[in-house]
């Protein structure tokens, strides 16, 4: 059993720390992710090969969830699930939890970086919230073009750490809207996204681990990829709108090869409800509110 004393001790150690990850907003990963998304959404327009058009589109991609593929974790202290433990509850080099889940998050979009420019991300654990024997960990990530500039983007992500094995939810949240598009995410798609994000979390590519250790029926679609899917599809439907803020939470695990859909409901001229859902059972995977400029 993980005690509150353990969590408090770890929180007092981790919260004063900041982590800086340096990268560049380079064209190669942008094109690779765009190709991946175009493969998932089969009927989307192909990206132009003209260099000026690529640069313009790449700056717009910053508002489509592309930041997730930059300034990624270093994978220097891997947990038993393959993911980096540098911001996970660990005491005396011993991890306290078997599993970690993407729970919710928010993104404040300010300004796109220039293509092929330096990109710096500063991370800090902001809050640690025990919930029974589990714990929610809130992490803030600020992207800047240099140390003295205002943030280009501020992302907050909340991970749930738990020792409870997966069990199906008997009362899942159900979608009330119809999807505008349907698609499937394959094992190859997941592997490509794991490579783009330096993500070694085994629940995304190792079905044997997922089932035998975490009791999952198969591998899962990444939380950041789910966010990117809804933001990218929104940008296709509303090409003249630019995201300014997205707040979301997850409800159900999104398993590989399930038929998924995305619904968009306008809440006003510049505010929309975005839902990622299971087409067959109407279960909501992820739901959020997007505000546009």
C-alpha positions in Angstrom: 0.0 0.0 0.0 1.2 3.5 -0.9 0.8 5.8 2.1 0.1 9.6 2.0 3.3 10.1 3.9 5.2 8.5 0.9 3.3 10.7 -1.6 3.9 13.9 0.5 7.6 13.1 0.8 7.9 12.6 -2.9 5.9 15.8 -3.7 8.1 17.8 -1.5 11.1 16.6 -3.4 9.7 16.9 -6.9 7.7 20.1 -6.9 10.7 22.6 -6.5 12.5 21.0 -9.5 12.3 22.3 -13.0 13.4 20.4 -16.1 14.5 22.1 -19.4 14.4 20.2 -22.6 15.9 21.8 -25.8 14.9 21.0 -29.3 14.1 22.7 -32.6 10.8 23.1 -34.5 12.2 21.3 -37.5 10.5 20.3 -40.7 11.2 16.6 -40.7 9.1 15.6 -37.7 6.3 17.9 -38.8 6.1 16.2 -42.2 6.3 12.8 -40.7 3.4 13.5 -38.3 1.4 15.1 -41.0 1.8 12.0 -43.2 0.7 9.9 -40.3 -2.4 11.9 -39.7 -3.3 12.0 -43.4 -2.9 8.2 -43.4 -5.4 7.9 -40.6 -7.9 10.3 -42.1 -7.9 8.8 -45.6 -9.7 11.5 -47.5 -7.7 14.6 -46.3 -5.9 16.8 -48.8 -2.2 16.0 -49.4 0.4 18.5 -48.2 1.9 20.7 -50.9 5.5 20.1 -51.9 6.1 23.8 -52.3 8.6 25.0 -49.7 6.8 28.2 -48.9 3.5 26.3 -48.5 5.2 23.8 -46.3 6.5 26.5 -44.0 3.2 28.2 -43.8 1.3 24.9 -43.0 4.0 23.9 -40.5 3.4 27.1 -38.5 -0.3 26.4 -38.5 0.4 22.8 -37.3 1.6 24.3 -34.0 -2.1 24.8 -33.2 -3.0 21.2 -34.1 -1.2 19.3 -31.3 2.2 19.1 -33.1 4.0 20.4 -30.0 3.7 16.9 -28.5 6.4 15.6 -30.9 9.0 18.1 -29.7 11.0 18.5 -26.5 10.2 14.9 -25.5 11.5 13.1 -22.4 15.1 11.8 -22.4 14.2 8.2 -21.3 17.1 8.0 -18.9 15.3 6.4 -15.9 12.7 4.0 -17.3 10.0 2.5 -15.1 8.8 -1.1 -15.4 6.2 0.1 -18.0 9.0 1.5 -20.2 8.2 5.2 -19.7 10.6 7.7 -18.1 10.2 8.0 -14.4 11.8 11.4 -13.9 8.5 13.0 -12.9 6.8 9.8 -11.5 6.3 9.0 -7.8 9.6 7.3 -6.9 11.2 7.0 -3.4 14.7 5.8 -3.0 14.8 4.7 -6.7 11.8 2.5 -6.1 8.7 3.3 -8.2 5.5 3.5 -6.1 3.0 2.6 -8.9 2.6 0.0 -11.6 0.5 2.0 -14.0 0.1 5.5 -15.3 -2.8 6.9 -17.3 -3.4 10.1 -19.2 -6.3 11.8 -17.4 -6.8 15.3 -18.6 -5.1 18.5 -19.7 -5.2 22.0 -21.2 -3.3 23.8 -23.9 -2.9 27.6 -24.2 -1.8 28.4 -27.7 -0.1 31.8 -27.9 2.1 32.0 -31.0 3.7 29.5 -33.4 7.5 29.2 -33.5 9.3 29.8 -36.8 10.1 26.7 -38.7 13.6 25.4 -38.0 14.0 27.7 -35.0 15.2 26.8 -31.5 12.6 25.5 -29.1 12.9 25.2 -25.3 10.4 23.5 -23.0 10.5 24.0 -19.2 8.6 21.5 -17.1 7.5 21.5 -13.5 5.2 19.3 -11.4 2.7 21.9 -10.1 0.3 19.8 -7.9 0.2 16.3 -6.4 -3.3 15.1 -5.4 -3.7 11.8 -3.6 -7.0 10.1 -4.4 -7.4 7.1 -2.1 -4.4 4.9 -2.9 -3.9 6.6 -6.3 -2.4 10.0 -7.1 -3.0 12.6 -9.7 0.1 14.5 -10.9 -0.2 17.8 -12.7 2.7 18.9 -14.9 3.1 22.3 -16.5 5.1 22.6 -19.7 6.1 26.0 -21.1 7.5 26.3 -24.7 9.6 29.3 -25.6 11.9 30.3 -28.4 14.5 31.5 -26.0 14.8 32.0 -22.2 13.7 35.6 -22.2 10.6 35.3 -24.5 7.0 34.9 -23.6 5.7 31.4 -23.8 4.7 30.2 -27.3 2.4 27.6 -25.7 1.6 26.5 -22.1 0.5 22.9 -21.7 -0.8 21.3 -18.5 -1.2 17.5 -18.4 -2.5 15.4 -15.5 -1.4 11.8 -15.1 -3.1 9.3 -12.8 -0.8 6.8 -11.1 -2.3 3.6 -9.8 -1.6 0.0 -8.8 -5.1 -1.1 -9.8 -5.2 -3.3 -12.9 -7.5 -2.3 -15.8 -11.2 -3.4 -15.5 -13.9 -2.4 -18.0 -16.1 0.5 -16.9 -19.7 -0.8 -16.3 -21.2 2.7 -16.7 -19.2 4.5 -19.4 -19.9 8.0 -20.5 -21.9 7.9 -23.7 -21.8 10.4 -26.6 -25.0 12.1 -27.6 -23.8 13.5 -30.9 -23.0 11.8 -34.2 -19.5 11.6 -35.6 -18.6 13.7 -38.7 -15.8 11.3 -39.6 -14.8 7.7 -38.7 -11.4 6.0 -38.7 -9.2 3.4 -37.1 -5.7 3.7 -35.6 -3.5 0.7 -36.4 -0.6 -0.9 -34.5 1.7 0.6 -37.2 0.3 4.1 -36.5 0.9 3.7 -32.8 4.5 2.5 -33.4 5.2 5.5 -35.7 3.8 7.9 -33.1 5.8 6.3 -30.3 8.9 6.8 -32.5 8.1 10.4 -33.2 7.6 11.2 -29.5 10.4 9.1 -28.1 7.7 7.3 -26.2 8.7 3.9 -24.8 5.5 3.3 -22.8 4.9 -0.4 -23.5 1.1 -0.1 -23.4 1.3 1.5 -26.8 3.3 -1.2 -28.7 3.6 -4.3 -26.6 0.3 -6.3 -26.4 1.8 -9.1 -24.3 2.9 -6.6 -21.6 -0.4 -4.7 -21.8 -2.4 -7.8 -21.3 -0.3 -9.9 -18.9 0.9 -7.0 -16.6 -1.9 -4.3 -16.8 -4.8 -6.6 -17.8 -5.5 -4.5 -20.9 -7.1 -6.4 -23.8 -4.6 -4.9 -26.2 -2.5 -1.8 -26.8 -3.8 1.8 -26.4 -3.8 4.9 -28.5 -1.6 7.6 -26.8 -3.3 10.4 -24.9 -1.4 13.1 -26.9 -2.3 11.4 -30.2 -6.0 11.5 -29.2 -5.7 15.3 -28.6 -3.8 15.7 -31.9 -6.5 13.7 -33.8 -9.3 16.0 -32.7 -7.4 19.2 -33.1 -6.1 18.2 -36.6 -9.6 17.2 -37.8 -11.1 20.4 -36.4 -8.6 22.4 -38.4 -9.6 20.5 -41.6 -13.3 21.4 -41.0 -12.6 25.0 -39.9 -9.4 26.0 -41.8 -10.0 29.8 -41.1 -10.1 29.4 -37.3 -7.0 29.1 -35.1 -7.0 27.4 -31.8 -6.3 29.5 -28.7 -7.2 27.2 -25.8 -8.2 23.5 -25.5 -9.3 21.9 -22.2 -10.1 18.2 -22.2 -10.4 15.0 -20.2 -10.3 11.4 -21.0 -13.1 8.9 -20.1 -12.4 5.5 -21.6 -9.3 3.8 -23.0 -9.0 4.0 -26.8 -7.8 0.6 -28.0 -6.0 -0.1 -31.3 -8.1 -0.9 -34.3 -11.4 0.2 -32.8 -13.6 2.3 -35.1 -13.5 5.8 -33.7 -15.3 9.0 -34.6 -15.0 12.7 -34.0 -18.0 15.0 -33.4 -17.8 18.8 -33.4 -20.6 20.9 -31.8 -20.5 24.7 -32.0 -21.1 26.4 -28.7 -20.8 29.9 -30.2 -18.9 31.6 -33.0 -15.5 30.7 -31.6 -16.1 27.9 -29.1 -16.6 24.2 -29.9 -17.2 20.9 -28.1 -14.9 18.2 -29.5 -15.6 14.6 -28.8 -13.6 11.5 -29.7 -15.8 8.4 -29.4 -16.2 4.7 -30.0 -18.6 4.4 -33.0 -20.0 1.0 -32.1 -20.8 1.6 -28.5 -20.9 5.4 -28.3 -18.4 5.4 -25.5 -16.5 8.7 -25.1 -12.8 8.4 -25.2 -12.0 12.1 -24.9 -14.0 15.2 -24.7 -13.0 18.9 -24.5 -13.8 22.5 -25.2 -11.9 24.4 -27.9 -11.8 28.2 -28.0 -10.5 29.9 -31.2 -9.0 33.2 -32.0 
